[in-house]
Amino acid sequence: MLPIVAYTDKLSVAAGETISVMASSFGAREYRADLRRIIQGDTNPEGPGYKDERIDLDLGGARKAVEKRFFPGSCVIVPAQRVLSGLSDFTIAAVVRPTLVDERERSIISLPGFANIGIDGEHFVAEAHGHRLEVKQPVNTGAWYVVSLSFSTETGSLAFAVSKDNEAASEDVKPQVQTAKVAGLRCDAEEIVIAASRGLDGRPAQFFDGKIDRPAIFGAEISHDALRRLLADFSQLARMRSLLAAWDFSVKMTTQTICDISPYQLHGRIHNAPARAMTGWLWKGQDLDWKKRPDLYSAIHFHSTDFYDAGWDVDFTVSLPDDLKSGVYAVRLVPDGDEEAAYYCVFALRPPRGKPSRNTVAFLFPTCSYLAYANHRLAMDVPGTEIGMGRVVELDRHHMFLQSNPGIGFSVYETHDDESGVFHSSRLRPIVDLQPKVKSFLGGFGSNVWQFNADTHILGWLDAIDQDYDVITDEDVHEEGMRLLGQYNVVITGTHPEYYTRNMIEALQGFTDRGGRLMYLGGNGFYWVVSFNEDMPGIMECRRSEAGIRPWEPGHGQFYHAFTGEYGGLWRRNGRPPNHLCGVGMTSQGFDICEPYYLAPAAKDPRVSFIFNGVSADTKIGDFGLAGGGAAGLEVDRADQSQGTPDHALVLASSTRHTDIYLMTPEDLLDPTPDWSGTQADIIRADLTFFETAGGGAVFSTGSIAWAGSMAWNSYDNEIARMTSNVLRRFNDPERFSIPEHKDS
């Protein structure tokens, strides 16, 4: 287990700025902090060895380690603004689609201290000032229900009604109604909570799992049949004189704001980022884009496991020296003097804002991909991972911490408890696998590192060749685009830059089009569309629409992102195939053994002679490595002109005959015959690719996540590291590249 965990308020910060640290004890009594530059995070004894550099900066002495908790669960919170004060006659209503029913109590809509509609076990229940009503009909997950609780002072009748939305023409809508005689009720609620209630500690509790659409409150008793008609037509509903509040979740979809269409304007805010732009009660496939028919997307899908911002108090703030050079750093927290149990808060120190950099090389720190995999439990919660690895899962204390603390939030590879996909991942929480020294599940035989730690093989190489460079993050590129990229000769990717926003991919394309040089040292890059939210810093959305290797799909009609309205899924399906940017695109994955590349005739082309300077290989390269024992593997990309690989691109070498754990990607597999595996399908390969761009730039792509693991072999003294250094040396030379003239045959 981890005795202390923490996070910072930023993943990208410049020298002279500050960064705040939020820490929590999980057994530690006290801790000390220092600042480290991370150079090599892999602890494999067969590798170059772990390496960091302590920065001489006083971060204070011993601090008390205070326990702080995780509070997952999403809802809507609406201040009542005294509108409900003294309310006696009323109707509270909503349309709901539960997706998880168990022994827990769940609240659909709550006026704390006054009334509540929810689910208790398998039945709908309602309560008003201690008077409880229950509908005995069991709740069916996946079905829509209209629920209402009403009271009339004149009759003294408290009525709770539930009607299931029957789609079959032969079935009548028959509400189940429970009533009770009550002497009198008077509302004193100061807020409305949707999809939760308030616990004894004052925090949201009893979270609802499922969709809620069209919640409303009236200052009069309204029959259930009339309610169904009203809720189906918001324009008619808004004209009701008894209407006190009606929340239209389709308004201001891209923000945290929840809009009340009543004259009282009881607007609220979402808590912990539930999924918006979700198909509602009236959606029957009339349109698939919420921007065209927002009225059909008036539901929010809430989860008891949603998590956006841990909201911990700041422990301390670090002022970073003005002369600190750009790089990857970590605030290290050492609990109770135990350095083996240290926790690392990793961040990128970018170049100063608004000033030209003195460096001509940039390492693009793939923070979107780190967020996508943040706190992932692939080998623990996803069936079949061991088969895909070809070996037994290795678990360390980081993995055990995740299993013991599910409230820390998920990666976008998991599902919520109701088995719907996790659309969001946030950096405003501890990310325990974004640390050096962490092993993974998917890194192949050997080091078995993934994402950040695999990327430190590249950082270690830059250190080994004494190359000056800047570190910039995905978020930096998203916000600044070519203003940032344009000052560099060379941009180097990480091993697995899989997740990209439109701003990022267009900026990188603009960089190469205008003479920039791109070294894509990975595989499965530029694959999934993701988006940020201007109203919610630090969170990322991913909807795995259409095909692709994916652990879940967003659900019918829910392929467009709520944050930006853009179509989710693969960049290949969104007009930006990775082959067009970098010459290769994802073709297969397997997490056991990696292979060498076999040189192609194009390797002797004079255009690429600089790549092979000092390399004596005649037939193959990279039959060694810390990731699976070879340079080509884990996730591999192929060149394909039909997907955008330039006609003049050179495939210098290719891998062949991967194991049968490697299977074709779903987007390429039209007919699932048994011959689409590594030993049988030529399409399953990594293509080492080079091409020039019209602006005088060039692209070098390895098409393999395992490449950097081979670079690090023998402490970077090998042919793969030498070739990569050759490419960097030439790419950093401002002499223009030229596209070869086409020669007629």
Rosetta blueprint (number, residue, H / E / L):
1 M L
2 L L
3 P L
4 I E
5 V E
6 A E
7 Y E
8 T E
9 D L
10 K L
11 L L
12 S E
13 V E
14 A E
15 A L
16 G L
17 E L
18 T E
19 I E
20 S E
21 V E
22 M E
23 A E
24 S E
25 S E
26 F L
27 G L
28 A L
29 R L
30 E E
31 Y E
32 R E
33 A E
34 D E
35 L E
36 R E
37 R E
38 I E
39 I E
40 Q E
41 G L
42 D L
43 T L
44 N L
45 P L
46 E L
47 G L
48 P L
49 G L
50 Y L
51 K E
52 D E
53 E E
54 R E
55 I E
56 D L
57 L L
58 D L
59 L L
60 G L
61 G L
62 A L
63 R E
64 K E
65 A L
66 V L
67 E L
68 K L
69 R L
70 F L
71 F L
72 P L
73 G L
74 S L
75 C E
76 V E
77 I E
78 V E
79 P E
80 A L
81 Q L
82 R L
83 V L
84 L L
85 S L
86 G L
87 L L
88 S L
89 D L
90 F E
91 T E
92 I E
93 A E
94 A E
95 V E
96 V E
97 R E
98 P E
99 T L
100 L L
101 V L
102 D L
103 E L
104 R L
105 E E
106 R E
107 S E
108 I E
109 I E
110 S E
111 L E
112 P L
113 G L
114 F L
115 A E
116 N E
117 I E
118 G E
119 I E
120 D E
121 G L
122 E L
123 H E
124 F E
125 V E
126 A E
127 E E
128 A E
129 H L
130 G L
131 H E
132 R E
133 L E
134 E E
135 V L
136 K L
137 Q L
138 P L
139 V L
140 N L
141 T L
142 G L
143 A L
144 W L
145 Y E
146 V E
147 V E
148 S E
149 L E
150 S E
151 F E
152 S E
153 T L
154 E L
155 T L
156 G L
157 S E
158 L E
159 A E
160 F E
161 A E
162 V E
163 S E
164 K E
165 D L
166 N L
167 E L
168 A L
169 A L
170 S L
171 E L
172 D L
173 V L
174 K L
175 P L
176 Q E
177 V E
178 Q E
179 T E
180 A E
181 K E
182 V L
183 A L
184 G L
185 L L
186 R L
187 C L
188 D L
189 A L
190 E L
191 E E
192 I E
193 V E
194 I E
195 A L
196 A L
197 S E
198 R E
199 G L
200 L L
201 D L
202 G L
203 R L
204 P E
205 A E
206 Q L
207 F L
208 F L
209 D L
210 G E
211 K E
212 I E
213 D E
214 R E
215 P E
216 A E
217 I E
218 F E
219 G L
220 A L
221 E L
222 I L
223 S L
224 H H
225 D H
226 A H
227 L H
228 R H
229 R H
230 L H
231 L H
232 A L
233 D L
234 F H
235 S H
236 Q H
237 L H
238 A L
239 R L
240 M L
241 R L
242 S L
243 L E
244 L E
245 A E
246 A E
247 W E
248 D E
249 F L
250 S L
251 V L
252 K L
253 M L
254 T L
255 T L
256 Q L
257 T E
258 I E
259 C E
260 D E
261 I L
262 S L
263 P L
264 Y L
265 Q L
266 L L
267 H L
268 G E
269 R E
270 I E
271 H E
272 N L
273 A L
274 P L
275 A E
276 R E
277 A E
278 M E
279 T L
280 G L
281 W L
282 L L
283 W L
284 K L
285 G L
286 Q L
287 D L
288 L L
289 D L
290 W L
291 K L
292 K L
293 R L
294 P H
295 D H
296 L H
297 Y L
298 S L
299 A E
300 I E
301 H E
302 F E
303 H L
304 S L
305 T L
306 D L
307 F L
308 Y L
309 D L
310 A L
311 G L
312 W L
313 D L
314 V L
315 D L
316 F E
317 T E
318 V E
319 S E
320 L L
321 P L
322 D L
323 D L
324 L L
325 K L
326 S L
327 G E
328 V E
329 Y E
330 A E
331 V E
332 R E
333 L E
334 V E
335 P E
336 D L
337 G L
338 D L
339 E H
340 E H
341 A H
342 A L
343 Y E
344 Y E
345 C E
346 V E
347 F E
348 A E
349 L E
350 R E
351 P L
352 P L
353 R L
354 G L
355 K L
356 P L
357 S L
358 R L
359 N L
360 T L
361 V E
362 A E
363 F E
364 L E
365 F E
366 P L
367 T H
368 C H
369 S H
370 Y H
371 L H
372 A H
373 Y L
374 A L
375 N L
376 H L
377 R L
378 L H
379 A H
380 M H
381 D H
382 V L
383 P L
384 G L
385 T H
386 E H
387 I H
388 G H
389 M H
390 G L
391 R L
392 V L
393 V L
394 E L
395 L L
396 D L
397 R H
398 H H
399 H H
400 M H
401 F H
402 L H
403 Q H
404 S H
405 N L
406 P H
407 G H
408 I H
409 G L
410 F L
411 S L
412 V L
413 Y L
414 E L
415 T E
416 H L
417 D L
418 D L
419 E L
420 S L
421 G E
422 V L
423 F L
424 H E
425 S E
426 S E
427 R L
428 L L
429 R L
430 P L
431 I L
432 V L
433 D L
434 L L
435 Q L
436 P L
437 K L
438 V L
439 K L
440 S L
441 F L
442 L L
443 G L
444 G L
445 F L
446 G E
447 S L
448 N L
449 V L
450 W L
451 Q L
452 F H
453 N H
454 A H
455 D H
456 T H
457 H H
458 I H
459 L H
460 G H
461 W H
462 L H
463 D H
464 A H
465 I L
466 D L
467 Q L
468 D L
469 Y L
470 D E
471 V E
472 I E
473 T E
474 D H
475 E H
476 D H
477 V H
478 H H
479 E H
480 E H
481 G L
482 M H
483 R H
484 L H
485 L H
486 G L
487 Q L
488 Y L
489 N L
490 V E
491 V E
492 I E
493 T L
494 G L
495 T L
496 H L
497 P L
498 E L
499 Y E
500 Y E
501 T L
502 R H
503 N H
504 M H
505 I H
506 E H
507 A H
508 L H
509 Q H
510 G H
511 F H
512 T H
513 D H
514 R L
515 G L
516 G L
517 R E
518 L E
519 M E
520 Y E
521 L L
522 G L
523 G L
524 N L
525 G L
526 F L
527 Y L
528 W E
529 V E
530 V L
531 S E
532 F E
533 N E
534 E L
535 D L
536 M E
537 P E
538 G E
539 I E
540 M E
541 E E
542 C L
543 R L
544 R L
545 S L
546 E L
547 A L
548 G L
549 I L
550 R L
551 P L
552 W L
553 E L
554 P L
555 G L
556 H L
557 G L
558 Q L
559 F L
560 Y E
561 H L
562 A L
563 F L
564 T L
565 G L
566 E L
567 Y E
568 G L
569 G L
570 L E
571 W H
572 R H
573 R H
574 N L
575 G L
576 R L
577 P L
578 P H
579 N H
580 H H
581 L H
582 C H
583 G L
584 V L
585 G E
586 M E
587 T E
588 S E
589 Q E
590 G E
591 F E
592 D E
593 I E
594 C E
595 E E
596 P L
597 Y E
598 Y E
599 L E
600 A L
601 P H
602 A H
603 A H
604 K H
605 D L
606 P H
607 R H
608 V H
609 S H
610 F H
611 I H
612 F H
613 N L
614 G L
615 V L
616 S L
617 A L
618 D L
619 T L
620 K E
621 I E
622 G L
623 D L
624 F L
625 G L
626 L L
627 A E
628 G L
629 G L
630 G L
631 A L
632 A E
633 G E
634 L E
635 E E
636 V E
637 D E
638 R E
639 A L
640 D L
641 Q H
642 S H
643 Q H
644 G L
645 T L
646 P L
647 D L
648 H L
649 A L
650 L E
651 V E
652 L E
653 A E
654 S E
655 S L
656 T L
657 R L
658 H L
659 T L
660 D L
661 I L
662 Y L
663 L E
664 M E
665 T L
666 P L
667 E L
668 D L
669 L L
670 L L
671 D L
672 P L
673 T L
674 P L
675 D L
676 W L
677 S E
678 G L
679 T L
680 Q L
681 A L
682 D L
683 I L
684 I L
685 R L
686 A L
687 D E
688 L E
689 T E
690 F E
691 F E
692 E E
693 T L
694 A L
695 G L
696 G L
697 G L
698 A E
699 V E
700 F E
701 S E
702 T L
703 G L
704 S E
705 I L
706 A L
707 W H
708 A H
709 G H
710 S H
711 M H
712 A L
713 W H
714 N H
715 S H
716 Y H
717 D L
718 N L
719 E H
720 I H
721 A H
722 R H
723 M H
724 T H
725 S H
726 N H
727 V H
728 L H
729 R H
730 R H
731 F H
732 N L
733 D L
734 P L
735 E L
736 R L
737 F L
738 S L
739 I L
740 P L
741 E L
742 H L
743 K L
744 D L
745 S L
